[in-house]
């Protein structure tokens, strides 16, 4: 899967699965633009890989998303791949979710995917080709207790993926989603009063995951890169679970 001569944008590219995806795309020859709101971490990833300066900002703002795509085109004259990885989680039920918390999760997880994808469609359509890979989740199709807003947001991402795939299949643009299960990233600790210990994470894996282990971010990134590649040329509108058998039950 070579990406020489292709340009990719990765949101949420400063850490976790986003950073792993940046590394895999860069190793395969792509020119990668890192987009993230954490300037320090984004710069570390870009510097480590010899990439151009990251584009720093919040994907929940449509003007920033337009700017990120415009900056990419100014630098590289084309856009071949968009990876929408930026996302946040809120660990709460309905009664524990404030208006502002609900809006924040939806703004980042849903609006960000929509704004970035909308901005990317025009240059991809002009080229007659392009690939968008959204980060959904197993919780976009099944539910879990205590993460209401996150589940709802990922369900919306899945429907954005399907609808946009159908809208743009005639434009040469493929749009798919990867749906990770439990992955060993900072998000596992986000929103918890006490970060889980190694032993607690293993107990979680033993109790809920058929393979009895968490995924490494690289294992998710490799599927993302496949979906972005020409090897997935007959795939669009697909939700691909990468969950160690979790949803097979």
C-alpha positions, 0 to 999 in steps of 0.5 A, a space after each residue: 500500500 504505497 502513498 507516494 505523491 498522495 496528501 493526507 490530513 489526519 485530525 486528532 493526529 497528536 496522540 493515540 490512534 490518530 498519531 499511530 495513523 499519521 506514522 503509518 501513512 508517513 511510513 507509506 510515503 504520504 505527505 501528512 498534515 497533522 490537525 489537532 488542538 494540542 499544539 505541543 503534542 502535534 508539533 512533537 509528532 510532526 517533528 519526529 516524522 519530519 512533517 510540515 508544521 501541524 495545523 492547530 485548532 478546533 474541528 468543532 469550528 467550521 471556519 477552522 476546518 475550512 482553513 485546515 483544508 485550504 492550508 493543505 491545498 496551499 502546501 501540497 496542491 491536492 488532497 487525497 485522504 482525510 482521516 477524521 480521528 478527533 474525538 472526545 468522550 464523556 462518562 455520564 448518563 443523561 441526568 449527569 450530562 449538562 447541556 454544555 457537555 452534550 453540546 461539546 461531545 456533539 460539536 467535536 465528534 459529529 460537527 467536526 466530522 461533518 465540517 472536515 468532510 464537507 471541506 474536503 469534498 470539493 477538492 476531491 471531487 475536482 480531482 475525481 478521487 479521494 478517500 475519507 475514513 471516519 472514526 466511528 466506534 463499536 458503541 455507534 451501533 451497540 450501546 454501553 451504560 454511562 457513555 450516552 453522549 459518546 454513543 449517540 455521537 458515534 451513531 451519528 458518525 456512522 450515518 454521516 459515513 453511509 449517507 455521504 458515501 452514497 452522495 459521492 460514490 459517483 464522484 470517485 470518493 470513497 467514505 468508510 468508517 473504522 469502528 474500534 473496540 477497547 484500545 489502549 489510548 489516553 481516552 481510557 483514562 479520560 473522564 475517570 476520577 482515577 486512571 485505571 491501573 494495568 491490573 484493572 485494564 487487564 480485568 476489563 479485557 478478561 471480562 469483556 473482550 474475547 481476545 482478552 486484551 486491549 488493542 494497540 493503536 497501531 492495530 487500528 491504524 493499519 486498518 485505517 490505512 487499508 481503507 484509505 488505500 487503493 486496495 480498498 477500492 470496492 469499499 464505500 459506506 462500510 463500518 469496519 469493526 476492529 474489536 477482537 470479537 466484541 460485537 460478534 457476540 
